[in-house]
Amino acid sequence: MKQNKLIINCSETDTVIKALAAHPYIAALAVCLLINPFYLGAYTNVPNNALMLECILVFSGVCFVLHRLYKIEKFKKRQVQILAGIFLCLVIIGANLYNRSQSKGVWLFVGGCALLLLIYCNADTKNYKEQLTALLIIGISFLLKFYYVFYTSVYTRQQDVGLFGDEDSHAGYIEYLLFNHQLPDFDVRDRWQFCHPPLHHAISALWIYINENIFGVGHDPARESLQTLTLFYSMTIIISAYKIFKHFKLRGTALYIPLIITAFHPVFIILSGSINNDVLSVAFVMGAVVCTLKWYENQTLKNILKIALCVGLGMMTKLSAALVAPPIAVIFLVVFIRKIKTDGSKLLGQYAAFGAVCIPLALWFEIRNLIKFDVPITYVQEMDTNQLQYIGDQSFISRITDFSPHQLSSVFQQWAAWNDNGEITGYNEYNPLIALLKNSIFGEFINKDCIPEGSYILKFCTVLFWVAVLLAVIAFIAMIVSAFSKKCGSLMPKLFMIVFYLVLMVNFYKLAKDYPFTCSMNFRYITPTAIIGALFYGVLIQRFNDSNSKISAAAIKIMSVTAMVFALLVTSVYIEVCLATK
């Protein structure tokens, strides 16, 4: 009888959960496509009739709930009619207040959170508590990312994007493909950022073409709406992270906390609005991680081809996606050694199929440029050493060993600048570790100038930074402690994640050494480490859960509160930053 009190009954909850579990990426894409016409990538592009449609949807939802309450005899017919009338008046009043508001994004965020909580509280949490809680976390994080995109232009806080209409940078690359319908027919070294493989830029060009020529979207809104794609890519990363956590059999608090850390991590908020090729490459990389873990459990041709597609398409998006290859190779080698006597020939056939799919996808663009224009396959465009952010005058050893306190006087990444008198003020961030800790939370473009002077949010930023440092330290310790412990899951999946972490960090420091510029020390180059750290944070909580002692219970509470404070601070800071810089 208790289940009859649910507005969303057991069978409906079961249907939705199974559908989302079977096709989570398609569901995320459907949501992003559904909301796209209502905002087209920016608050300035909201159609005039969007509010009317939203009000109709809200009132329809209220009527559905009231009808359910009537069916389960919570209210009588007359009461339902009165309540419907009251809610209709509230919807009209709310629409009027919303229309006059200067912070419409906040309304959308708060209203979306309230709707998700309503659904959560009225679904079958008895049988599906873990799935629904995870869905609630992912859903609220989606609303925060949508809010960020809503107030973030394709020219705001972007990396190497440039301006549409220019010949260089990512924007110029996208429009070159859009207008010419062909790959660059020149030496890609002659134009900034054209050396990148074309998958992301081709998808973006196709998106703009469809919006402009089929749906009649205007020139500028079509380009702004590219952020709907990057919002979707960012959400696929969170979904992949959830799949990884589930693969490691994290449950309860040990699942929710790393999911909260990942879902609300600022790097994925910033990537959701970044229209360069970073976010899509990370999405494919994390897909490759998920598929590799599945292949390790079940070595089928289908599973290994999924890995090949993810790696190949990731490298067709950005060549640095190849960093996931070494840890995958370790898994391939270990499995082959273990099964060489029983399944050796079968595995060799699978590896051959992997190479046949992955290598052409990954390198065809680079091989083409090598043949036609003699461009090295691993070519990376270099920056002018005369730039103000150049830090090559310091030795690499001094940079990585210098932890002078003045570097932590500000939690924002530091850049030298010219003042009105033609003098250089400030300094360039030079320590790679400090730089990545700072821009992992605030990126390159968020600083004290983005926040109103005297605002409490500046204090929040300081607290957020140090909470993030604490989380990172705990996660790193957890990774070391959990590495070879039999109590924390199977050895090889953990080794796979640790090798991936080490490859990313070694490459990061090599990049900082070879390209001595402040912009080279950016967390976006090691984005998956946020998920790896969160994973081992959860593994440690799971270990404490299993030990069932008072000390462990206290440790779990501290770790959980720290993660919750992190998520709340991130939400507060990014809501204010977007409002201040819209």
C-alpha positions as CSV (number, residue, x, y, z in Angstrom):
1,M,0.0,0.0,0.0
2,K,2.9,2.4,0.7
3,Q,4.0,2.3,-2.9
4,N,0.5,3.7,-4.0
5,K,1.4,6.9,-2.3
6,L,4.1,7.6,-4.9
7,I,3.3,10.2,-7.6
8,I,5.8,8.3,-9.8
9,N,5.0,4.7,-9.2
10,C,7.4,1.7,-9.0
11,S,6.9,0.5,-12.6
12,E,7.5,4.0,-14.0
13,T,10.6,4.5,-11.9
14,D,11.8,1.0,-13.0
15,T,11.2,1.9,-16.7
16,V,13.0,5.2,-16.5
17,I,16.0,3.9,-14.6
18,K,16.4,0.9,-17.0
19,A,16.1,3.2,-20.0
20,L,18.7,5.7,-18.6
21,A,21.0,2.8,-17.7
22,A,20.8,1.3,-21.2
23,H,21.3,4.6,-23.1
24,P,22.7,7.3,-20.8
25,Y,24.7,9.1,-23.5
26,I,21.7,9.2,-25.8
27,A,19.5,10.5,-23.0
28,A,22.0,13.3,-22.3
29,L,22.1,14.2,-25.9
30,A,18.3,14.3,-26.1
31,V,18.1,16.7,-23.1
32,C,20.7,19.0,-24.7
33,L,18.9,19.0,-28.0
34,L,15.6,19.6,-26.3
35,I,16.7,22.7,-24.5
36,N,18.8,24.1,-27.4
37,P,15.9,26.0,-29.1
38,F,15.0,27.7,-25.8
39,Y,18.3,29.5,-25.5
40,L,20.6,28.8,-28.5
41,G,23.7,28.9,-26.4
42,A,23.3,32.2,-24.6
43,Y,20.8,34.2,-22.5
44,T,20.8,36.9,-25.3
45,N,19.4,34.4,-27.7
46,V,16.3,33.3,-25.8
47,P,13.3,33.4,-28.2
48,N,10.4,35.7,-27.4
49,N,8.0,32.8,-27.0
50,A,10.3,30.7,-24.8
51,L,8.7,31.9,-21.6
52,M,5.2,31.1,-22.7
53,L,6.2,27.6,-23.7
54,E,8.0,27.1,-20.4
55,C,4.9,28.3,-18.5
56,I,2.8,25.8,-20.4
57,L,5.2,23.0,-19.6
58,V,5.3,23.9,-15.9
59,F,1.6,24.2,-15.5
60,S,1.1,20.9,-17.4
61,G,3.5,19.3,-15.0
62,V,1.5,20.7,-12.0
63,C,-1.7,19.4,-13.5
64,F,-0.1,15.9,-14.0
65,V,0.9,15.8,-10.3
66,L,-2.5,17.0,-9.2
67,H,-4.2,14.4,-11.4
68,R,-2.0,11.7,-9.8
69,L,-2.8,12.9,-6.3
70,Y,-6.5,12.7,-7.2
71,K,-6.1,9.2,-8.5
72,I,-4.5,8.0,-5.3
73,E,-7.3,9.8,-3.4
74,K,-5.1,12.4,-1.7
75,F,-7.4,15.2,-2.9
76,K,-11.0,15.4,-4.0
77,K,-12.0,16.7,-7.4
78,R,-13.0,20.1,-6.1
79,Q,-9.7,20.5,-4.2
80,V,-7.7,19.6,-7.3
81,Q,-9.6,22.3,-9.3
82,I,-8.9,24.9,-6.6
83,L,-5.3,24.0,-6.4
84,A,-4.9,24.0,-10.2
85,G,-6.4,27.6,-10.2
86,I,-4.0,28.7,-7.5
87,F,-1.0,27.2,-9.3
88,L,-2.0,28.8,-12.5
89,C,-2.0,32.2,-10.8
90,L,1.4,31.4,-9.2
91,V,2.8,30.5,-12.7
92,I,1.6,33.8,-14.1
93,I,3.0,35.8,-11.2
94,G,6.2,33.9,-11.4
95,A,6.5,34.4,-15.2
96,N,6.0,38.2,-14.6
97,L,8.7,38.3,-11.9
98,Y,11.0,36.1,-14.1
99,N,10.5,38.4,-17.1
100,R,11.5,41.5,-15.1
101,S,14.5,39.8,-13.4
102,Q,18.1,40.6,-14.3
103,S,19.2,37.1,-13.2
104,K,17.0,34.8,-15.2
105,G,19.7,32.1,-15.1
106,V,19.4,31.9,-11.3
107,W,15.7,31.3,-11.7
108,L,16.3,28.5,-14.1
109,F,18.9,26.9,-11.9
110,V,16.8,27.1,-8.7
111,G,13.7,26.0,-10.5
112,G,15.4,23.1,-12.1
113,C,16.9,22.0,-8.7
114,A,13.4,22.2,-7.2
115,L,11.9,20.1,-10.0
116,L,14.6,17.5,-9.6
117,L,14.1,17.3,-5.9
118,L,10.4,16.9,-6.4
119,I,10.9,14.1,-8.8
120,Y,13.4,12.4,-6.5
121,C,11.1,12.7,-3.4
122,N,8.2,11.2,-5.3
123,A,9.9,8.3,-7.1
124,D,10.6,4.8,-5.8
125,T,13.7,5.6,-3.7
126,K,13.1,2.4,-1.7
127,N,14.2,0.2,-4.5
128,Y,16.3,2.6,-6.5
129,K,17.8,4.9,-3.9
130,E,21.4,4.6,-5.3
131,Q,20.4,5.2,-8.9
132,L,18.1,8.1,-8.1
133,T,20.6,9.8,-5.8
134,A,23.3,9.5,-8.5
135,L,20.8,10.9,-11.1
136,L,20.0,13.8,-8.7
137,I,23.7,14.7,-8.4
138,I,24.3,14.5,-12.1
139,G,21.1,16.4,-12.8
140,I,21.9,19.3,-10.5
141,S,25.5,19.4,-11.9
142,F,23.9,19.6,-15.4
143,L,21.9,22.6,-14.3
144,L,25.0,24.3,-13.0
145,K,26.8,23.7,-16.3
146,F,23.8,24.9,-18.3
147,Y,23.7,28.0,-16.1
148,Y,27.4,28.6,-16.9
149,V,26.8,28.1,-20.7
150,F,23.7,30.4,-20.4
151,Y,25.8,33.3,-19.3
152,T,29.1,32.4,-21.1
153,S,29.7,33.6,-24.7
154,V,31.8,31.8,-27.2
155,Y,34.2,34.6,-26.7
156,T,34.3,34.4,-22.9
157,R,36.9,32.4,-21.0
158,Q,37.8,30.5,-24.2
159,Q,41.2,28.8,-25.0
160,D,42.7,29.7,-28.4
161,V,39.2,30.2,-30.0
162,G,39.8,33.6,-31.5
163,L,36.9,35.3,-33.3
164,F,34.5,34.0,-35.9
165,G,35.3,35.8,-39.1
166,D,39.1,35.5,-38.5
167,E,41.3,33.1,-40.4
168,D,43.2,31.7,-37.4
169,S,42.4,29.8,-34.2
170,H,39.6,27.3,-33.5
171,A,36.8,29.6,-34.6
172,G,38.6,30.3,-38.0
173,Y,39.2,26.5,-38.4
174,I,35.5,25.8,-37.9
175,E,34.4,28.4,-40.4
176,Y,37.1,27.3,-42.9
177,L,35.4,23.8,-43.0
178,L,32.0,25.4,-43.0
179,F,32.6,27.6,-46.0
180,N,35.0,25.5,-48.0
181,H,33.6,22.0,-47.4
182,Q,37.1,20.6,-47.5
183,L,40.2,20.0,-45.3
184,P,42.8,22.7,-45.2
185,D,44.6,22.7,-48.6
186,F,47.7,24.3,-47.4
187,D,50.5,23.8,-44.8
188,V,48.6,23.8,-41.5
189,R,51.7,25.4,-39.8
190,D,50.7,28.6,-41.6
191,R,47.6,29.2,-39.5
192,W,47.3,29.1,-35.7
193,Q,45.5,25.9,-34.4
194,F,44.9,24.4,-37.9
195,C,47.4,21.7,-37.0
196,H,44.7,19.9,-34.9
197,P,42.8,16.9,-36.3
198,P,39.4,18.0,-37.7
199,L,36.8,15.9,-36.0
200,H,35.6,18.5,-33.4
201,H,35.8,21.3,-35.9
202,A,33.9,19.3,-38.6
203,I,31.1,18.5,-36.2
204,S,30.9,22.1,-35.1
205,A,30.8,23.3,-38.8
206,L,28.0,20.8,-39.5
207,W,26.1,21.9,-36.5
208,I,26.3,25.6,-37.6
209,Y,25.3,24.6,-41.2
210,I,22.2,22.7,-40.0
211,N,21.1,25.4,-37.6
212,E,21.5,28.2,-40.2
213,N,20.4,26.5,-43.4
214,I,17.7,24.0,-42.2
215,F,16.4,25.5,-39.0
216,G,16.8,29.1,-40.0
217,V,18.8,30.1,-36.9
218,G,20.6,33.4,-37.3
219,H,24.4,33.7,-38.0
220,D,25.5,34.6,-34.4
221,P,23.0,32.4,-32.5
222,A,24.1,29.4,-34.6
223,R,27.7,29.9,-33.5
224,E,26.7,30.6,-29.9
225,S,24.7,27.3,-29.9
226,L,27.9,25.4,-30.4
227,Q,28.0,25.4,-26.6
228,T,25.0,23.0,-26.6
229,L,27.4,20.5,-28.1
230,T,30.2,21.2,-25.6
231,L,27.6,21.0,-22.8
232,F,26.7,17.5,-24.0
233,Y,30.3,16.5,-24.3
234,S,30.9,17.6,-20.7
235,M,28.0,15.6,-19.4
236,T,29.2,12.4,-21.2
237,I,32.4,12.8,-19.2
238,I,30.4,12.8,-15.9
239,I,28.4,9.8,-17.1
240,S,31.7,7.9,-17.9
241,A,33.0,8.8,-14.5
242,Y,29.9,7.3,-12.9
243,K,30.4,4.1,-14.9
244,I,34.0,4.0,-13.7
245,F,33.0,4.4,-10.1
246,K,30.4,1.6,-10.5
247,H,32.9,-0.6,-12.1
248,F,35.0,-0.3,-9.0
249,K,31.9,-1.4,-7.0
250,L,31.7,1.8,-5.0
251,R,28.3,2.0,-3.3
252,G,26.4,4.4,-1.0
253,T,28.5,7.3,0.3
254,A,31.6,5.9,-1.4
255,L,29.8,6.4,-4.7
256,Y,28.0,9.6,-4.1
257,I,31.0,11.6,-2.8
258,P,33.4,11.0,-5.7
259,L,30.5,11.6,-8.1
260,I,29.8,14.9,-6.3
261,I,33.5,15.9,-6.6
262,T,33.6,15.0,-10.3
263,A,30.2,16.4,-11.2
264,F,30.8,19.8,-9.6
265,H,34.5,20.1,-10.4
266,P,35.1,23.5,-12.0
267,V,37.2,22.1,-14.9
268,F,34.1,20.3,-16.3
269,I,32.0,23.5,-15.8
270,I,34.5,25.5,-17.8
271,L,34.8,22.8,-20.5
272,S,31.0,22.8,-20.9
273,G,31.3,26.2,-22.4
274,S,34.6,25.9,-24.2
275,I,34.2,25.5,-27.9
276,N,37.8,24.3,-28.7
277,N,38.5,20.6,-29.1
278,D,39.5,19.9,-25.4
279,V,36.2,18.7,-24.1
280,L,35.4,16.3,-26.9
281,S,38.9,14.7,-26.7
282,V,38.4,14.2,-23.0
283,A,35.0,12.7,-23.6
284,F,36.5,10.1,-25.9
285,V,39.4,9.5,-23.6
286,M,37.1,8.7,-20.6
287,G,35.0,6.6,-22.9
288,A,38.2,4.6,-23.8
289,V,38.8,4.1,-20.0
290,V,35.3,2.8,-19.5
291,C,35.6,0.4,-22.5
292,T,39.0,-0.8,-21.4
293,L,37.7,-1.7,-17.9
294,K,34.9,-3.6,-19.6
295,W,37.3,-5.4,-21.9
296,Y,39.5,-6.4,-19.0
297,E,36.5,-8.2,-17.5
298,N,35.3,-9.7,-20.8
299,Q,37.8,-9.9,-23.7
300,T,35.5,-9.9,-26.7
301,L,36.1,-8.4,-30.1
302,K,33.1,-6.1,-29.7
303,N,34.6,-4.6,-26.5
304,I,38.1,-4.1,-27.9
305,L,36.7,-2.4,-31.0
306,K,34.9,0.1,-28.7
307,I,38.2,1.0,-27.2
308,A,39.7,1.4,-30.7
309,L,36.9,3.7,-31.7
310,C,37.2,5.8,-28.6
311,V,41.0,6.2,-28.9
312,G,40.9,6.7,-32.7
313,L,38.2,9.3,-32.5
314,G,39.8,11.0,-29.5
315,M,43.0,11.3,-31.5
316,M,41.1,12.5,-34.5
317,T,39.9,15.3,-32.2
318,K,43.2,16.1,-30.5
319,L,46.4,14.1,-30.8
320,S,47.1,14.3,-27.1
321,A,44.3,11.8,-26.6
322,A,47.0,9.3,-27.3
323,L,48.1,9.6,-23.6
324,V,45.4,7.0,-22.8
325,A,47.2,4.5,-25.0
326,P,50.1,3.5,-22.6
327,P,47.8,2.4,-19.7
328,I,45.6,0.5,-22.2
329,A,48.8,-1.2,-23.6
330,V,49.6,-2.3,-20.0
331,I,46.2,-3.9,-19.7
332,F,46.6,-5.6,-23.1
333,L,50.0,-6.9,-22.2
334,V,49.0,-8.3,-18.8
335,V,46.0,-10.1,-20.2
336,F,48.1,-11.5,-23.1
337,I,50.7,-12.8,-20.7
338,R,48.1,-14.4,-18.5
339,K,46.2,-16.0,-21.3
340,I,48.9,-16.7,-23.9
341,K,48.5,-20.4,-23.6
342,T,44.8,-20.6,-23.7
343,D,43.7,-17.6,-25.8
344,G,46.9,-16.3,-27.3
345,S,45.9,-16.4,-30.9
346,K,42.4,-15.0,-30.1
347,L,44.0,-12.1,-28.3
348,L,46.5,-11.4,-31.2
349,G,43.5,-11.3,-33.6
350,Q,41.8,-8.8,-31.3
351,Y,44.9,-6.6,-31.1
352,A,45.2,-6.7,-34.9
353,A,41.6,-5.6,-35.2
354,F,42.2,-2.9,-32.6
355,G,45.1,-1.5,-34.6
356,A,43.3,-1.8,-37.9
357,V,40.5,0.4,-36.6
358,C,42.4,2.7,-34.2
359,I,45.5,3.7,-36.2
360,P,43.8,4.9,-39.4
361,L,41.3,6.9,-37.4
362,A,44.0,8.4,-35.1
363,L,46.6,9.3,-37.7
364,W,45.1,9.8,-41.1
365,F,45.1,13.6,-40.9
366,E,48.7,13.7,-39.6
367,I,49.9,11.3,-42.3
368,R,48.1,13.3,-45.0
369,N,49.9,16.5,-43.8
370,L,53.2,14.7,-43.7
371,I,52.8,13.5,-47.3
372,K,51.5,16.7,-48.7
373,F,53.3,19.4,-46.7
374,D,56.1,17.5,-44.9
375,V,54.5,18.4,-41.5
376,P,55.9,16.1,-38.7
377,I,53.2,13.8,-37.2
378,T,53.8,15.1,-33.7
379,Y,54.1,18.7,-34.8
380,V,53.0,21.3,-32.1
381,Q,52.8,25.0,-32.9
382,E,55.3,27.0,-30.8
383,M,54.8,30.4,-29.2
384,D,57.0,33.4,-29.6
385,T,59.5,33.7,-26.7
386,N,59.1,37.5,-26.8
387,Q,55.6,37.2,-25.2
388,L,55.2,38.6,-21.7
389,Q,54.1,35.2,-20.3
390,Y,57.4,33.6,-21.3
391,I,59.1,32.1,-18.2
392,G,62.1,30.4,-19.8
393,D,64.5,32.8,-18.1
394,Q,64.1,30.6,-15.0
395,S,65.5,27.0,-14.9
396,F,63.0,24.2,-14.9
397,I,64.5,22.9,-11.6
398,S,64.1,26.2,-9.9
399,R,60.5,26.4,-11.0
400,I,59.4,23.0,-9.7
401,T,61.2,23.4,-6.4
402,D,60.3,27.0,-5.6
403,F,57.3,27.0,-3.2
404,S,57.8,30.6,-1.9
405,P,54.8,31.7,0.2
406,H,54.2,34.8,-2.0
407,Q,52.9,32.4,-4.7
408,L,49.9,31.6,-2.4
409,S,49.1,35.2,-1.5
410,S,46.4,34.9,-4.2
411,V,44.4,31.8,-5.1
412,F,44.1,33.0,-8.7
413,Q,46.6,32.2,-11.4
414,Q,49.0,35.2,-11.8
415,W,50.0,36.9,-15.1
416,A,52.5,39.7,-15.6
417,A,50.9,42.8,-17.3
418,W,51.8,46.2,-18.5
419,N,50.5,49.1,-16.5
420,D,49.5,52.6,-17.9
421,N,53.1,53.8,-17.3
422,G,54.5,51.0,-19.5
423,E,55.9,49.1,-16.5
424,I,55.5,45.4,-15.9
425,T,53.4,44.6,-12.9
426,G,52.8,41.3,-11.1
427,Y,54.5,38.1,-12.1
428,N,53.8,35.0,-14.2
429,E,52.9,31.8,-12.5
430,Y,55.9,29.6,-12.9
431,N,55.6,26.6,-10.5
432,P,53.7,23.9,-12.4
433,L,52.1,22.3,-9.3
434,I,50.8,25.6,-7.9
435,A,49.7,26.7,-11.4
436,L,47.6,23.6,-11.9
437,L,46.0,23.8,-8.5
438,K,44.9,27.3,-9.1
439,N,43.6,27.0,-12.6
440,S,42.0,23.6,-11.9
441,I,39.5,25.7,-9.8
442,F,39.4,29.1,-11.6
443,G,40.9,28.5,-15.0
444,E,43.1,31.1,-16.6
445,F,40.5,33.9,-16.8
446,I,38.7,34.0,-13.4
447,N,40.4,36.3,-11.0
448,K,39.6,39.1,-8.5
449,D,38.6,41.4,-11.3
450,C,35.7,39.1,-12.2
451,I,34.1,39.6,-8.8
452,P,32.7,42.9,-7.4
453,E,35.1,44.5,-5.0
454,G,34.3,43.7,-1.4
455,S,32.1,40.7,-2.3
456,Y,31.9,37.8,0.1
457,I,32.5,35.6,-2.9
458,L,36.2,36.6,-2.8
459,K,36.4,35.0,0.6
460,F,34.6,32.0,-0.8
461,C,37.2,31.7,-3.5
462,T,40.0,31.5,-1.0
463,V,38.2,28.8,1.1
464,L,37.3,26.9,-2.1
465,F,40.9,26.8,-3.2
466,W,42.1,25.4,0.1
467,V,39.3,22.9,0.3
468,A,40.2,21.8,-3.2
469,V,43.9,21.4,-2.2
470,L,42.7,19.3,0.8
471,L,40.7,17.1,-1.5
472,A,43.6,16.7,-3.8
473,V,46.0,15.7,-1.0
474,I,43.6,13.2,0.4
475,A,42.9,11.7,-3.0
476,F,46.6,11.4,-3.7
477,I,47.2,9.7,-0.4
478,A,44.3,7.4,-1.0
479,M,45.7,6.4,-4.4
480,I,49.0,5.4,-2.8
481,V,47.3,3.6,0.1
482,S,44.9,1.8,-2.2
483,A,47.3,0.9,-4.9
484,F,48.3,-2.5,-3.7
485,S,45.7,-3.2,-1.1
486,K,43.6,-6.3,-1.6
487,K,40.8,-4.6,0.3
488,C,40.2,-2.0,-2.3
489,G,39.2,-4.0,-5.4
490,S,41.1,-5.8,-8.1
491,L,44.8,-4.9,-8.6
492,M,44.8,-4.4,-12.4
493,P,42.0,-1.9,-12.8
494,K,43.6,0.2,-10.1
495,L,47.0,-0.2,-11.7
496,F,45.4,0.9,-15.0
497,M,44.1,4.1,-13.4
498,I,47.4,4.8,-11.6
499,V,49.5,4.3,-14.8
500,F,47.1,6.7,-16.6
501,Y,47.6,9.2,-13.8
502,L,51.4,8.9,-14.0
503,V,51.4,9.3,-17.8
504,L,49.3,12.4,-17.6
505,M,51.5,14.0,-14.8
506,V,54.8,13.1,-16.5
507,N,53.5,14.6,-19.8
508,F,52.3,17.7,-17.9
509,Y,55.7,18.4,-16.4
510,K,57.4,17.6,-19.7
511,L,55.1,20.2,-21.4
512,A,55.9,22.7,-18.7
513,K,59.6,22.1,-19.3
514,D,59.6,22.1,-23.1
515,Y,57.2,25.0,-23.5
516,P,58.1,27.5,-20.7
517,F,55.0,29.7,-20.8
518,T,52.4,30.2,-18.1
519,C,49.6,29.0,-20.4
520,S,51.4,25.6,-20.8
521,M,50.7,24.8,-17.1
522,N,47.0,24.4,-17.5
523,F,44.9,21.8,-15.8
524,R,43.0,21.1,-19.0
525,Y,45.9,19.1,-20.2
526,I,45.4,16.6,-17.3
527,T,41.7,16.8,-16.9
528,P,41.2,13.0,-16.3
529,T,43.3,13.3,-13.1
530,A,40.2,14.9,-11.4
531,I,38.2,11.8,-12.0
532,I,41.1,9.5,-11.0
533,G,41.6,11.4,-7.8
534,A,37.8,11.3,-7.1
535,L,37.8,7.5,-7.7
536,F,40.5,6.8,-5.1
537,Y,38.8,9.2,-2.7
538,G,35.7,7.0,-3.0
539,V,37.8,3.8,-2.8
540,L,39.2,5.1,0.6
541,I,35.7,5.8,1.8
542,Q,34.6,2.3,0.8
543,R,37.6,0.9,2.7
544,F,36.5,2.9,5.8
545,N,33.0,1.7,5.3
546,D,34.1,-1.9,5.3
547,S,36.2,-1.6,8.4
548,N,33.1,-0.5,10.5
549,S,34.9,1.3,13.3
550,K,34.3,4.6,15.1
551,I,37.5,6.2,13.7
552,S,36.5,5.1,10.2
553,A,33.0,6.5,10.6
554,A,34.5,9.9,11.7
555,A,36.8,9.9,8.7
556,I,33.9,9.2,6.4
557,K,32.0,12.1,7.8
558,I,35.0,14.5,7.5
559,M,35.6,13.4,3.9
560,S,31.9,13.7,3.0
561,V,31.5,17.1,4.6
562,T,34.7,18.3,2.8
563,A,33.3,17.2,-0.6
564,M,29.9,18.7,0.1
565,V,31.5,22.1,1.1
566,F,33.5,21.9,-2.1
567,A,30.4,21.5,-4.3
568,L,28.5,24.2,-2.5
569,L,31.4,26.7,-2.8
570,V,31.9,25.9,-6.5
571,T,28.2,26.5,-7.1
572,S,28.2,29.8,-5.2
573,V,31.4,31.1,-6.9
574,Y,30.4,30.2,-10.4
575,I,26.9,31.6,-10.1
576,E,28.4,34.9,-9.0
577,V,31.2,34.9,-11.6
578,C,28.7,34.3,-14.4
579,L,26.4,37.1,-13.2
580,A,29.3,39.5,-12.8
581,T,30.8,38.9,-16.2
582,K,27.7,38.3,-18.4
